[in-house]
Amino acid sequence: PVRRLIQLSGIAYSNPDRWMIWLNGQRLTPGNLLPEIVDLKVYKNYIDLKWCDRGLRKIIKIRMRPNQIYDITSGVMLPG
């Protein structure tokens, strides 16, 4: 099976309405999110993410810190 991953490379945080994160190699902002993201809360040192996964047919709730990788298939958080 193909490994499906969510990788958080970094967070640049000013306040709840002004931030940037790098997720799966893409720069995301409050106005520019991936279609799989159902809900996202960004904090200075971590994010709380709700990710709609088509393969599992459910929403995954994940707390991630920079330089972490979440393996969707196994449900394991890996150091990045």
PDB file of N, CA, C and O in Angstrom:
ATOM      1  N   PRO A   1       0.823  -1.203   0.000  1.00  0.00           N
ATOM      2  CA  PRO A   1       0.000   0.000   0.000  1.00  0.00           C
ATOM      3  C   PRO A   1       0.865   1.265   0.000  1.00  0.00           C
ATOM      4  O   PRO A   1       1.976   1.270   0.531  1.00  0.00           O
ATOM      5  N   VAL A   2       0.350   2.310  -0.590  1.00  0.00           N
ATOM      6  CA  VAL A   2       1.056   3.582  -0.660  1.00  0.00           C
ATOM      7  C   VAL A   2       0.968   4.282   0.692  1.00  0.00           C
ATOM      8  O   VAL A   2      -0.105   4.357   1.292  1.00  0.00           O
ATOM      9  N   ARG A   3       2.105   4.794   1.169  1.00  0.00           N
ATOM     10  CA  ARG A   3       2.106   5.550   2.424  1.00  0.00           C
ATOM     11  C   ARG A   3       1.543   6.935   2.159  1.00  0.00           C
ATOM     12  O   ARG A   3       1.962   7.624   1.229  1.00  0.00           O
ATOM     13  N   ARG A   4       0.602   7.328   2.977  1.00  0.00           N
ATOM     14  CA  ARG A   4       0.020   8.669   2.884  1.00  0.00           C
ATOM     15  C   ARG A   4       0.414   9.424   4.134  1.00  0.00           C
ATOM     16  O   ARG A   4       0.179   8.966   5.252  1.00  0.00           O
ATOM     17  N   LEU A   5       1.022  10.597   3.936  1.00  0.00           N
ATOM     18  CA  LEU A   5       1.596  11.331   5.045  1.00  0.00           C
ATOM     19  C   LEU A   5       1.084  12.755   5.097  1.00  0.00           C
ATOM     20  O   LEU A   5       0.712  13.335   4.077  1.00  0.00           O
ATOM     21  N   ILE A   6       1.068  13.313   6.307  1.00  0.00           N
ATOM     22  CA  ILE A   6       0.845  14.740   6.526  1.00  0.00           C
ATOM     23  C   ILE A   6       2.094  15.232   7.237  1.00  0.00           C
ATOM     24  O   ILE A   6       2.424  14.751   8.321  1.00  0.00           O
ATOM     25  N   GLN A   7       2.788  16.185   6.634  1.00  0.00           N
ATOM     26  CA  GLN A   7       4.043  16.675   7.199  1.00  0.00           C
ATOM     27  C   GLN A   7       3.937  18.165   7.501  1.00  0.00           C
ATOM     28  O   GLN A   7       3.621  18.967   6.622  1.00  0.00           O
ATOM     29  N   LEU A   8       4.205  18.526   8.754  1.00  0.00           N
ATOM     30  CA  LEU A   8       4.241  19.932   9.154  1.00  0.00           C
ATOM     31  C   LEU A   8       5.700  20.350   9.250  1.00  0.00           C
ATOM     32  O   LEU A   8       6.429  19.882  10.125  1.00  0.00           O
ATOM     33  N   SER A   9       6.123  21.231   8.351  1.00  0.00           N
ATOM     34  CA  SER A   9       7.526  21.658   8.313  1.00  0.00           C
ATOM     35  C   SER A   9       7.792  22.880   9.169  1.00  0.00           C
ATOM     36  O   SER A   9       8.897  23.027   9.693  1.00  0.00           O
ATOM     37  N   GLY A  10       6.808  23.768   9.330  1.00  0.00           N
ATOM     38  CA  GLY A  10       7.052  24.963  10.116  1.00  0.00           C
ATOM     39  C   GLY A  10       5.806  25.781  10.370  1.00  0.00           C
ATOM     40  O   GLY A  10       4.782  25.619   9.706  1.00  0.00           O
ATOM     41  N   ILE A  11       5.920  26.685  11.372  1.00  0.00           N
ATOM     42  CA  ILE A  11       4.840  27.596  11.752  1.00  0.00           C
ATOM     43  C   ILE A  11       5.432  28.991  11.903  1.00  0.00           C
ATOM     44  O   ILE A  11       6.465  29.166  12.550  1.00  0.00           O
ATOM     45  N   ALA A  12       4.777  29.982  11.308  1.00  0.00           N
ATOM     46  CA  ALA A  12       5.086  31.393  11.551  1.00  0.00           C
ATOM     47  C   ALA A  12       3.798  32.005  12.094  1.00  0.00           C
ATOM     48  O   ALA A  12       2.818  32.139  11.362  1.00  0.00           O
ATOM     49  N   TYR A  13       3.796  32.376  13.377  1.00  0.00           N
ATOM     50  CA  TYR A  13       2.557  32.787  14.057  1.00  0.00           C
ATOM     51  C   TYR A  13       2.679  34.198  14.617  1.00  0.00           C
ATOM     52  O   TYR A  13       3.649  34.515  15.306  1.00  0.00           O
ATOM     53  N   SER A  14       1.686  35.054  14.319  1.00  0.00           N
ATOM     54  CA  SER A  14       1.593  36.384  14.916  1.00  0.00           C
ATOM     55  C   SER A  14       0.396  36.464  15.859  1.00  0.00           C
ATOM     56  O   SER A  14       0.521  36.918  16.996  1.00  0.00           O
ATOM     57  N   ASN A  15      -0.772  36.017  15.376  1.00  0.00           N
ATOM     58  CA  ASN A  15      -1.993  35.964  16.181  1.00  0.00           C
ATOM     59  C   ASN A  15      -2.945  34.975  15.509  1.00  0.00           C
ATOM     60  O   ASN A  15      -2.631  34.462  14.435  1.00  0.00           O
ATOM     61  N   PRO A  16      -4.114  34.691  16.124  1.00  0.00           N
ATOM     62  CA  PRO A  16      -5.009  33.675  15.551  1.00  0.00           C
ATOM     63  C   PRO A  16      -5.464  33.943  14.119  1.00  0.00           C
ATOM     64  O   PRO A  16      -5.869  33.018  13.416  1.00  0.00           O
ATOM     65  N   ASP A  17      -5.400  35.201  13.681  1.00  0.00           N
ATOM     66  CA  ASP A  17      -5.827  35.536  12.319  1.00  0.00           C
ATOM     67  C   ASP A  17      -4.670  35.796  11.367  1.00  0.00           C
ATOM     68  O   ASP A  17      -4.884  36.052  10.182  1.00  0.00           O
ATOM     69  N   ARG A  18      -3.449  35.733  11.877  1.00  0.00           N
ATOM     70  CA  ARG A  18      -2.272  36.044  11.051  1.00  0.00           C
ATOM     71  C   ARG A  18      -1.177  35.015  11.316  1.00  0.00           C
ATOM     72  O   ARG A  18      -0.450  35.092  12.307  1.00  0.00           O
ATOM     73  N   TRP A  19      -1.083  34.056  10.408  1.00  0.00           N
ATOM     74  CA  TRP A  19      -0.109  32.979  10.534  1.00  0.00           C
ATOM     75  C   TRP A  19       0.172  32.366   9.170  1.00  0.00           C
ATOM     76  O   TRP A  19      -0.551  32.601   8.202  1.00  0.00           O
ATOM     77  N   MET A  20       1.231  31.581   9.115  1.00  0.00           N
ATOM     78  CA  MET A  20       1.556  30.752   7.950  1.00  0.00           C
ATOM     79  C   MET A  20       2.068  29.417   8.473  1.00  0.00           C
ATOM     80  O   MET A  20       2.783  29.362   9.474  1.00  0.00           O
ATOM     81  N   ILE A  21       1.697  28.356   7.793  1.00  0.00           N
ATOM     82  CA  ILE A  21       2.282  27.052   8.095  1.00  0.00           C
ATOM     83  C   ILE A  21       2.733  26.423   6.784  1.00  0.00           C
ATOM     84  O   ILE A  21       2.260  26.789   5.708  1.00  0.00           O
ATOM     85  N   TRP A  22       3.639  25.488   6.889  1.00  0.00           N
ATOM     86  CA  TRP A  22       4.099  24.724   5.732  1.00  0.00           C
ATOM     87  C   TRP A  22       3.673  23.285   5.965  1.00  0.00           C
ATOM     88  O   TRP A  22       4.241  22.584   6.803  1.00  0.00           O
ATOM     89  N   LEU A  23       2.662  22.853   5.211  1.00  0.00           N
ATOM     90  CA  LEU A  23       2.076  21.529   5.361  1.00  0.00           C
ATOM     91  C   LEU A  23       2.199  20.796   4.030  1.00  0.00           C
ATOM     92  O   LEU A  23       1.739  21.285   2.998  1.00  0.00           O
ATOM     93  N   ASN A  24       2.815  19.636   4.061  1.00  0.00           N
ATOM     94  CA  ASN A  24       3.028  18.834   2.846  1.00  0.00           C
ATOM     95  C   ASN A  24       3.715  19.643   1.753  1.00  0.00           C
ATOM     96  O   ASN A  24       3.392  19.511   0.572  1.00  0.00           O
ATOM     97  N   GLY A  25       4.669  20.485   2.161  1.00  0.00           N
ATOM     98  CA  GLY A  25       5.458  21.252   1.210  1.00  0.00           C
ATOM     99  C   GLY A  25       4.773  22.480   0.645  1.00  0.00           C
ATOM    100  O   GLY A  25       5.318  23.141  -0.239  1.00  0.00           O
ATOM    101  N   GLN A  26       3.576  22.800   1.145  1.00  0.00           N
ATOM    102  CA  GLN A  26       2.844  23.962   0.648  1.00  0.00           C
ATOM    103  C   GLN A  26       2.694  25.008   1.753  1.00  0.00           C
ATOM    104  O   GLN A  26       2.488  24.675   2.920  1.00  0.00           O
ATOM    105  N   ARG A  27       2.802  26.277   1.361  1.00  0.00           N
ATOM    106  CA  ARG A  27       2.619  27.374   2.313  1.00  0.00           C
ATOM    107  C   ARG A  27       1.134  27.661   2.419  1.00  0.00           C
ATOM    108  O   ARG A  27       0.487  27.984   1.422  1.00  0.00           O
ATOM    109  N   LEU A  28       0.587  27.544   3.625  1.00  0.00           N
ATOM    110  CA  LEU A  28      -0.833  27.773   3.860  1.00  0.00           C
ATOM    111  C   LEU A  28      -1.026  28.977   4.765  1.00  0.00           C
ATOM    112  O   LEU A  28      -0.219  29.231   5.659  1.00  0.00           O
ATOM    113  N   THR A  29      -2.105  29.721   4.524  1.00  0.00           N
ATOM    114  CA  THR A  29      -2.491  30.880   5.318  1.00  0.00           C
ATOM    115  C   THR A  29      -3.983  30.765   5.630  1.00  0.00           C
ATOM    116  O   THR A  29      -4.653  29.871   5.112  1.00  0.00           O
ATOM    117  N   PRO A  30      -4.517  31.668   6.480  1.00  0.00           N
ATOM    118  CA  PRO A  30      -5.958  31.569   6.769  1.00  0.00           C
ATOM    119  C   PRO A  30      -6.844  31.600   5.522  1.00  0.00           C
ATOM    120  O   PRO A  30      -7.925  31.011   5.530  1.00  0.00           O
ATOM    121  N   GLY A  31      -6.419  32.259   4.469  1.00  0.00           N
ATOM    122  CA  GLY A  31      -7.217  32.334   3.252  1.00  0.00           C
ATOM    123  C   GLY A  31      -6.847  31.335   2.180  1.00  0.00           C
ATOM    124  O   GLY A  31      -7.441  31.336   1.102  1.00  0.00           O
ATOM    125  N   ASN A  32      -5.875  30.481   2.456  1.00  0.00           N
ATOM    126  CA  ASN A  32      -5.383  29.527   1.461  1.00  0.00           C
ATOM    127  C   ASN A  32      -5.125  28.181   2.127  1.00  0.00           C
ATOM    128  O   ASN A  32      -4.017  27.924   2.597  1.00  0.00           O
ATOM    129  N   LEU A  33      -6.143  27.320   2.170  1.00  0.00           N
ATOM    130  CA  LEU A  33      -6.028  26.015   2.819  1.00  0.00           C
ATOM    131  C   LEU A  33      -6.206  24.894   1.800  1.00  0.00           C
ATOM    132  O   LEU A  33      -6.741  25.104   0.711  1.00  0.00           O
ATOM    133  N   LEU A  34      -5.753  23.714   2.171  1.00  0.00           N
ATOM    134  CA  LEU A  34      -5.957  22.528   1.336  1.00  0.00           C
ATOM    135  C   LEU A  34      -7.412  22.077   1.448  1.00  0.00           C
ATOM    136  O   LEU A  34      -8.030  22.271   2.495  1.00  0.00           O
ATOM    137  N   PRO A  35      -7.974  21.480   0.395  1.00  0.00           N
ATOM    138  CA  PRO A  35      -9.378  21.050   0.447  1.00  0.00           C
ATOM    139  C   PRO A  35      -9.649  19.959   1.488  1.00  0.00           C
ATOM    140  O   PRO A  35     -10.787  19.807   1.932  1.00  0.00           O
ATOM    141  N   GLU A  36      -8.631  19.205   1.881  1.00  0.00           N
ATOM    142  CA  GLU A  36      -8.808  18.142   2.877  1.00  0.00           C
ATOM    143  C   GLU A  36      -8.951  18.677   4.298  1.00  0.00           C
ATOM    144  O   GLU A  36      -9.387  17.946   5.188  1.00  0.00           O
ATOM    145  N   ILE A  37      -8.596  19.925   4.524  1.00  0.00           N
ATOM    146  CA  ILE A  37      -8.642  20.507   5.866  1.00  0.00           C
ATOM    147  C   ILE A  37     -10.073  20.925   6.188  1.00  0.00           C
ATOM    148  O   ILE A  37     -10.642  21.799   5.534  1.00  0.00           O
ATOM    149  N   VAL A  38     -10.643  20.284   7.208  1.00  0.00           N
ATOM    150  CA  VAL A  38     -11.991  20.586   7.662  1.00  0.00           C
ATOM    151  C   VAL A  38     -11.949  21.721   8.683  1.00  0.00           C
ATOM    152  O   VAL A  38     -12.787  22.622   8.653  1.00  0.00           O
ATOM    153  N   ASP A  39     -10.969  21.672   9.585  1.00  0.00           N
ATOM    154  CA  ASP A  39     -10.808  22.695  10.610  1.00  0.00           C
ATOM    155  C   ASP A  39      -9.330  22.778  10.959  1.00  0.00           C
ATOM    156  O   ASP A  39      -8.630  21.766  10.980  1.00  0.00           O
ATOM    157  N   LEU A  40      -8.862  23.989  11.234  1.00  0.00           N
ATOM    158  CA  LEU A  40      -7.452  24.194  11.562  1.00  0.00           C
ATOM    159  C   LEU A  40      -7.332  25.325  12.555  1.00  0.00           C
ATOM    160  O   LEU A  40      -7.825  26.430  12.328  1.00  0.00           O
ATOM    161  N   LYS A  41      -6.664  25.031  13.669  1.00  0.00           N
ATOM    162  CA  LYS A  41      -6.335  26.060  14.654  1.00  0.00           C
ATOM    163  C   LYS A  41      -4.815  26.084  14.764  1.00  0.00           C
ATOM    164  O   LYS A  41      -4.179  25.055  14.991  1.00  0.00           O
ATOM    165  N   VAL A  42      -4.245  27.273  14.601  1.00  0.00           N
ATOM    166  CA  VAL A  42      -2.798  27.430  14.616  1.00  0.00           C
ATOM    167  C   VAL A  42      -2.395  28.173  15.880  1.00  0.00           C
ATOM    168  O   VAL A  42      -2.981  29.198  16.228  1.00  0.00           O
ATOM    169  N   TYR A  43      -1.393  27.644  16.557  1.00  0.00           N
ATOM    170  CA  TYR A  43      -0.828  28.245  17.757  1.00  0.00           C
ATOM    171  C   TYR A  43       0.668  28.448  17.521  1.00  0.00           C
ATOM    172  O   TYR A  43       1.206  28.028  16.496  1.00  0.00           O
ATOM    173  N   LYS A  44       1.324  29.085  18.464  1.00  0.00           N
ATOM    174  CA  LYS A  44       2.743  29.403  18.295  1.00  0.00           C
ATOM    175  C   LYS A  44       3.608  28.157  18.095  1.00  0.00           C
ATOM    176  O   LYS A  44       4.530  28.169  17.279  1.00  0.00           O
ATOM    177  N   ASN A  45       3.316  27.075  18.837  1.00  0.00           N
ATOM    178  CA  ASN A  45       4.181  25.892  18.818  1.00  0.00           C
ATOM    179  C   ASN A  45       3.545  24.627  18.249  1.00  0.00           C
ATOM    180  O   ASN A  45       4.214  23.598  18.148  1.00  0.00           O
ATOM    181  N   TYR A  46       2.266  24.684  17.875  1.00  0.00           N
ATOM    182  CA  TYR A  46       1.603  23.487  17.344  1.00  0.00           C
ATOM    183  C   TYR A  46       0.343  23.884  16.583  1.00  0.00           C
ATOM    184  O   TYR A  46      -0.092  25.035  16.622  1.00  0.00           O
ATOM    185  N   ILE A  47      -0.235  22.897  15.887  1.00  0.00           N
ATOM    186  CA  ILE A  47      -1.522  23.088  15.218  1.00  0.00           C
ATOM    187  C   ILE A  47      -2.470  21.975  15.646  1.00  0.00           C
ATOM    188  O   ILE A  47      -2.036  20.865  15.954  1.00  0.00           O
ATOM    189  N   ASP A  48      -3.752  22.274  15.662  1.00  0.00           N
ATOM    190  CA  ASP A  48      -4.805  21.276  15.811  1.00  0.00           C
ATOM    191  C   ASP A  48      -5.506  21.203  14.466  1.00  0.00           C
ATOM    192  O   ASP A  48      -6.046  22.196  13.979  1.00  0.00           O
ATOM    193  N   LEU A  49      -5.493  20.027  13.877  1.00  0.00           N
ATOM    194  CA  LEU A  49      -5.945  19.827  12.511  1.00  0.00           C
ATOM    195  C   LEU A  49      -7.034  18.776  12.457  1.00  0.00           C
ATOM    196  O   LEU A  49      -6.926  17.724  13.088  1.00  0.00           O
ATOM    197  N   LYS A  50      -8.090  19.063  11.697  1.00  0.00           N
ATOM    198  CA  LYS A  50      -9.094  18.054  11.343  1.00  0.00           C
ATOM    199  C   LYS A  50      -8.959  17.850   9.844  1.00  0.00           C
ATOM    200  O   LYS A  50      -9.183  18.770   9.057  1.00  0.00           O
ATOM    201  N   TRP A  51      -8.590  16.635   9.455  1.00  0.00           N
ATOM    202  CA  TRP A  51      -8.258  16.281   8.079  1.00  0.00           C
ATOM    203  C   TRP A  51      -9.267  15.264   7.573  1.00  0.00           C
ATOM    204  O   TRP A  51      -9.434  14.212   8.192  1.00  0.00           O
ATOM    205  N   CYS A  52      -9.940  15.544   6.475  1.00  0.00           N
ATOM    206  CA  CYS A  52     -10.899  14.616   5.880  1.00  0.00           C
ATOM    207  C   CYS A  52     -10.144  13.678   4.945  1.00  0.00           C
ATOM    208  O   CYS A  52      -9.667  14.093   3.888  1.00  0.00           O
ATOM    209  N   ASP A  53     -10.041  12.419   5.339  1.00  0.00           N
ATOM    210  CA  ASP A  53      -9.285  11.457   4.548  1.00  0.00           C
ATOM    211  C   ASP A  53     -10.242  10.582   3.740  1.00  0.00           C
ATOM    212  O   ASP A  53     -11.082   9.878   4.300  1.00  0.00           O
ATOM    213  N   ARG A  54     -10.102  10.638   2.430  1.00  0.00           N
ATOM    214  CA  ARG A  54     -10.971   9.852   1.543  1.00  0.00           C
ATOM    215  C   ARG A  54     -10.698   8.358   1.652  1.00  0.00           C
ATOM    216  O   ARG A  54     -11.622   7.547   1.572  1.00  0.00           O
ATOM    217  N   GLY A  55      -9.435   7.993   1.834  1.00  0.00           N
ATOM    218  CA  GLY A  55      -9.082   6.577   1.924  1.00  0.00           C
ATOM    219  C   GLY A  55      -9.693   5.897   3.134  1.00  0.00           C
ATOM    220  O   GLY A  55     -10.194   4.777   3.032  1.00  0.00           O
ATOM    221  N   LEU A  56      -9.657   6.568   4.286  1.00  0.00           N
ATOM    222  CA  LEU A  56     -10.238   6.004   5.507  1.00  0.00           C
ATOM    223  C   LEU A  56     -11.728   6.317   5.636  1.00  0.00           C
ATOM    224  O   LEU A  56     -12.433   5.719   6.449  1.00  0.00           O
ATOM    225  N   ARG A  57     -12.196   7.271   4.816  1.00  0.00           N
ATOM    226  CA  ARG A  57     -13.593   7.708   4.845  1.00  0.00           C
ATOM    227  C   ARG A  57     -13.995   8.246   6.215  1.00  0.00           C
ATOM    228  O   ARG A  57     -15.068   7.939   6.734  1.00  0.00           O
ATOM    229  N   LYS A  58     -13.101   9.061   6.789  1.00  0.00           N
ATOM    230  CA  LYS A  58     -13.420   9.690   8.066  1.00  0.00           C
ATOM    231  C   LYS A  58     -12.553  10.924   8.269  1.00  0.00           C
ATOM    232  O   LYS A  58     -11.606  11.170   7.522  1.00  0.00           O
ATOM    233  N   ILE A  59     -12.895  11.688   9.289  1.00  0.00           N
ATOM    234  CA  ILE A  59     -12.120  12.869   9.650  1.00  0.00           C
ATOM    235  C   ILE A  59     -11.150  12.491  10.758  1.00  0.00           C
ATOM    236  O   ILE A  59     -11.538  11.901  11.766  1.00  0.00           O
ATOM    237  N   ILE A  60      -9.891  12.835  10.558  1.00  0.00           N
ATOM    238  CA  ILE A  60      -8.833  12.535  11.511  1.00  0.00           C
ATOM    239  C   ILE A  60      -8.517  13.808  12.292  1.00  0.00           C
ATOM    240  O   ILE A  60      -8.327  14.868  11.696  1.00  0.00           O
ATOM    241  N   LYS A  61      -8.459  13.713  13.618  1.00  0.00           N
ATOM    242  CA  LYS A  61      -8.066  14.833  14.463  1.00  0.00           C
ATOM    243  C   LYS A  61      -6.611  14.633  14.873  1.00  0.00           C
ATOM    244  O   LYS A  61      -6.249  13.592  15.422  1.00  0.00           O
ATOM    245  N   ILE A  62      -5.781  15.639  14.600  1.00  0.00           N
ATOM    246  CA  ILE A  62      -4.347  15.506  14.836  1.00  0.00           C
ATOM    247  C   ILE A  62      -3.817  16.781  15.473  1.00  0.00           C
ATOM    248  O   ILE A  62      -4.184  17.883  15.064  1.00  0.00           O
ATOM    249  N   ARG A  63      -2.955  16.637  16.473  1.00  0.00           N
ATOM    250  CA  ARG A  63      -2.173  17.757  16.994  1.00  0.00           C
ATOM    251  C   ARG A  63      -0.743  17.532  16.529  1.00  0.00           C
ATOM    252  O   ARG A  63      -0.143  16.490  16.792  1.00  0.00           O
ATOM    253  N   MET A  64      -0.209  18.533  15.829  1.00  0.00           N
ATOM    254  CA  MET A  64       1.138  18.396  15.267  1.00  0.00           C
ATOM    255  C   MET A  64       2.014  19.567  15.673  1.00  0.00           C
ATOM    256  O   MET A  64       1.543  20.692  15.841  1.00  0.00           O
ATOM    257  N   ARG A  65       3.289  19.278  15.826  1.00  0.00           N
ATOM    258  CA  ARG A  65       4.314  20.286  16.069  1.00  0.00           C
ATOM    259  C   ARG A  65       5.217  20.335  14.838  1.00  0.00           C
ATOM    260  O   ARG A  65       5.255  19.378  14.064  1.00  0.00           O
ATOM    261  N   PRO A  66       5.939  21.433  14.648  1.00  0.00           N
ATOM    262  CA  PRO A  66       6.845  21.500  13.491  1.00  0.00           C
ATOM    263  C   PRO A  66       7.795  20.310  13.447  1.00  0.00           C
ATOM    264  O   PRO A  66       8.231  19.800  14.479  1.00  0.00           O
ATOM    265  N   ASN A  67       8.097  19.889  12.246  1.00  0.00           N
ATOM    266  CA  ASN A  67       8.999  18.760  11.981  1.00  0.00           C
ATOM    267  C   ASN A  67       8.428  17.420  12.437  1.00  0.00           C
ATOM    268  O   ASN A  67       9.173  16.525  12.837  1.00  0.00           O
ATOM    269  N   GLN A  68       7.112  17.287  12.375  1.00  0.00           N
ATOM    270  CA  GLN A  68       6.470  16.002  12.624  1.00  0.00           C
ATOM    271  C   GLN A  68       5.772  15.545  11.350  1.00  0.00           C
ATOM    272  O   GLN A  68       5.340  16.349  10.524  1.00  0.00           O
ATOM    273  N   ILE A  69       5.678  14.237  11.224  1.00  0.00           N
ATOM    274  CA  ILE A  69       4.995  13.605  10.090  1.00  0.00           C
ATOM    275  C   ILE A  69       3.969  12.636  10.656  1.00  0.00           C
ATOM    276  O   ILE A  69       4.292  11.810  11.509  1.00  0.00           O
ATOM    277  N   TYR A  70       2.730  12.737  10.182  1.00  0.00           N
ATOM    278  CA  TYR A  70       1.687  11.813  10.590  1.00  0.00           C
ATOM    279  C   TYR A  70       1.438  10.841   9.447  1.00  0.00           C
ATOM    280  O   TYR A  70       1.112  11.250   8.333  1.00  0.00           O
ATOM    281  N   ASP A  71       1.594   9.551   9.728  1.00  0.00           N
ATOM    282  CA  ASP A  71       1.338   8.498   8.748  1.00  0.00           C
ATOM    283  C   ASP A  71      -0.148   8.152   8.832  1.00  0.00           C
ATOM    284  O   ASP A  71      -0.582   7.522   9.796  1.00  0.00           O
ATOM    285  N   ILE A  72      -0.918   8.555   7.845  1.00  0.00           N
ATOM    286  CA  ILE A  72      -2.368   8.359   7.852  1.00  0.00           C
ATOM    287  C   ILE A  72      -2.730   6.879   7.894  1.00  0.00           C
ATOM    288  O   ILE A  72      -3.646   6.488   8.618  1.00  0.00           O
ATOM    289  N   THR A  73      -2.034   6.066   7.141  1.00  0.00           N
ATOM    290  CA  THR A  73      -2.361   4.645   7.045  1.00  0.00           C
ATOM    291  C   THR A  73      -2.197   3.925   8.375  1.00  0.00           C
ATOM    292  O   THR A  73      -3.067   3.148   8.767  1.00  0.00           O
ATOM    293  N   SER A  74      -1.085   4.172   9.079  1.00  0.00           N
ATOM    294  CA  SER A  74      -0.828   3.465  10.337  1.00  0.00           C
ATOM    295  C   SER A  74      -1.313   4.227  11.565  1.00  0.00           C
ATOM    296  O   SER A  74      -1.473   3.635  12.632  1.00  0.00           O
ATOM    297  N   GLY A  75      -1.555   5.557  11.427  1.00  0.00           N
ATOM    298  CA  GLY A  75      -1.964   6.354  12.567  1.00  0.00           C
ATOM    299  C   GLY A  75      -0.823   6.700  13.503  1.00  0.00           C
ATOM    300  O   GLY A  75      -1.057   7.027  14.666  1.00  0.00           O
ATOM    301  N   VAL A  76       0.408   6.634  13.018  1.00  0.00           N
ATOM    302  CA  VAL A  76       1.595   6.861  13.831  1.00  0.00           C
ATOM    303  C   VAL A  76       2.196   8.234  13.521  1.00  0.00           C
ATOM    304  O   VAL A  76       2.311   8.633  12.362  1.00  0.00           O
ATOM    305  N   MET A  77       2.579   8.950  14.594  1.00  0.00           N
ATOM    306  CA  MET A  77       3.263  10.236  14.455  1.00  0.00           C
ATOM    307  C   MET A  77       4.762   9.968  14.458  1.00  0.00           C
ATOM    308  O   MET A  77       5.283   9.288  15.342  1.00  0.00           O
ATOM    309  N   LEU A  78       5.450  10.513  13.453  1.00  0.00           N
ATOM    310  CA  LEU A  78       6.884  10.290  13.289  1.00  0.00           C
ATOM    311  C   LEU A  78       7.638  11.607  13.409  1.00  0.00           C
ATOM    312  O   LEU A  78       7.098  12.661  13.073  1.00  0.00           O
ATOM    313  N   PRO A  79       8.890  11.560  13.887  1.00  0.00           N
ATOM    314  CA  PRO A  79       9.702  12.776  13.855  1.00  0.00           C
ATOM    315  C   PRO A  79      10.077  13.085  12.418  1.00  0.00           C
ATOM    316  O   PRO A  79      10.327  12.169  11.634  1.00  0.00           O
ATOM    317  N   GLY A  80      10.122  14.362  12.059  1.00  0.00           N
ATOM    318  CA  GLY A  80      10.417  14.746  10.687  1.00  0.00           C
ATOM    319  C   GLY A  80      11.864  15.015  10.519  1.00  0.00           C
ATOM    320  O   GLY A  80      12.305  15.354   9.421  1.00  0.00           O
TER     321      GLY A  80
END
